[in-house]
Each structure stands twice: as structure tokens, then as C-alpha cells.
Amino acid sequence: MTTASHGQQVGQYFNDQTEPFYLEYWDSEDIHFGLFEPGEDENQLKQTLKRMTHAVISPTNIQPDSLVVDAGCGVGGPALDLARIYGCKVVGLTISQHQIELAQAKTATAELQTQVQFEYADCSIHLPFPDNSVDVVFSMEAACHFSDRAQFIRETYRILKPGGYFAFNDWLAQDNISASDYQTFIQPICDNWVMVSLETRSSYSQLIQAAGLEIVEFVDFGEAMLENAQALKRSYLTFLLQESTGHQFPPEMALWKKQLKSLYDAWLNRYFTVERCLARKNA
Ligand SMILES: C[S@@+](CC[C@H](N)C(=O)[O-])C[C@H]1O[C@@H](n2cnc3c(N)ncnc32)[C@H](O)[C@@H]1O
């Protein structure tokens, strides 16, 4: 499959699934996982999602005159938070036209149109900014969907100003995973969530360094993330229970169930992880 055709498939997936699944069953604006503190569960999901956004962006030293590109911006929850908290300008990029409409509506409600904009782009191909023009490239759990991450990171390097930061979190396979464990635990995630492959921390590090960026830190959130997997498992078991008592779900729910199961299986067995990375273009 070519990069462009994979992008079209991902765009269609997010056009179709953003409202009925992500916004309905996870959160109305943040489509990523939470950073939980001891004792928190999905009842405190909102604050854990905001904590994750903060954890990824806060080491970048954003200023009110900074330009931030949010690569794979969803419906704009993180982009709007950055604009509100730091007063910066944010341009969100997504491959889903429907997400752009939803994000623009949220931006209008928040009266942040002068600070926050959204554009269509396939980040596996091109980031629509001039060389050396952006202070921070930020991305939350999106690059796992990009079919050409090497190209995305080369483009990130190209558009960053000298001294600019690349700050992201992403879905990873555990380092040193065997080929057979990858096939058993990670490939089903890729198949169910429209991804070509997942990086490991080592393979990501190679791509980042090959593009010319210097890695400042790569952080595994450890046990704080496992509550996400437990929440997915509880959600899956609730669907099964409701089905067993005769509740009729729409046929599309079959995909959501496969997605939940493949993800919590790999996560709870420690073959899957979500980590954050901070990298920098030399000044
Ligand atoms: C799991 S969502 C994360 C959304 C957002 N970062 C957040 O945290 O709320 C993944 C996002 O990546 C976007 N995406 C996937 N592949 C893309 C590509 N090739 N180019 C641009 N955006 C892409 C999707 O449209 C979606 O907005």
C-alpha cells in the first residue's frame, strides 16, 4: 500500500469513527490516553488527559509568541489547551476533514480563532510550513497512524527553527520484542487501529537522530499508564455483559470491541507502552 492510499484509509477511518466511538466512549475533545495518579480511575479521566498534554508540552518552554504545529490534532482538545495556557499560536494538522469541522466549531465556541487554526495535511508526506519557521512540533498519539514516520520526522526537522523542539507521545511496542510476540500482540493492534506498524523506543530514536534532531529525553510513564488498559478492559467487559443481556449494539461496534481487546491484551502483558519524547534541533 502506498503512503497516500494508507493516508486516505486513515482519513476515512477518523471521518467515520471520531464521533460515534472516540467522542462518545472516551472523551469529547481529547483523543489520547491519560496520565493517572495513584487512586484515580476513568471517573477522573478528564484531568488525567489534561495532565498528559501538560507532560508532553511543558518541557518545551513555549512563549506567547511561539508557533506550535500539532501534527495529528484530532478535534483540537490539546491545541485549544495550549492556546489557553500559553497564549501561543497553534496550527493543528489532521487527515480527517470531519475532524477539521469539529475542531473549528470548538475553536469558535472557545473564541480562540485568532490563535488556533486547523488544516488538512498528510503528515507522512509533507508539513505545510516553510523551512525554519516553527517553534515546536507537538504530536499526541498520532504518529503511530503515519505510514512514513521517517519522512514525518525529516519534515519536522525541516520546519523547526534552530533550537526548536519536537515533543510527542506515541504508541510503542516494547523494545526487544521478539518477532513472534510482535505478531501475536502488536500486529492485531496495527490491523484493528489502521496502522502499518508500531515503533519501539530504539527504532524511534534511530529515526529521530537520522533526521538530525538531538534526543533530550525519552520517558516511559510506567505503571501510571496501566490504568488506561484497565479502563479499556472494563469497557470491553461491560459491552460483553450488555450483549449477553440482549442489548443490541450497531454492527460497527464489532470493530471497537476488537480494538479494545487487542490493545489491553498487549498493554497488560507489557508488550505495548505509551511513551513521550522530547527532541531538539540544534541552535
Ligand atoms: C488518536 S488521534 C489523536 C488526536 C489528538 N492528538 C489528541 O490527542 O486528541 C490521531 C490523530 O492523528 C491524525 N492522523 C492520522 N494519520 C495522519 C496523517 N497521515 N496526517 C495527519 N494526521 C493524521 C488523525 O486524523 C487523528 O486526528
The ligand as a Gaussian input file, in Angstrom:
#p B3LYP/6-31G(d) Opt

LIG

0 1
 C       -5.652000       9.169000      18.188000
 S       -5.955000      10.656000      17.334000
 C       -5.090000      11.826000      18.385000
 C       -5.693000      13.190000      18.261000
 C       -5.064000      14.311000      19.108000
 N       -3.625000      14.323000      19.002000
 C       -5.457000      14.210000      20.547000
 O       -4.593000      13.889000      21.366000
 O       -6.623000      14.481000      20.878000
 C       -4.864000      10.527000      15.924000
 C       -4.912000      11.743000      15.015000
 O       -3.925000      11.613000      14.002000
 C       -4.479000      12.060000      12.774000
 N       -3.727000      11.430000      11.679000
 C       -3.539000      10.122000      11.442000
 N       -2.775000       9.938000      10.347000
 C       -2.467000      11.169000       9.894000
 C       -1.665000      11.662000       8.816000
 N       -1.042000      10.825000       7.968000
 N       -1.554000      13.005000       8.656000
 C       -2.183000      13.867000       9.515000
 N       -2.946000      13.462000      10.541000
 C       -3.077000      12.136000      10.738000
 C       -5.918000      11.615000      12.853000
 O       -6.705000      12.284000      11.900000
 C       -6.218000      11.979000      14.286000
 O       -6.528000      13.338000      14.352000

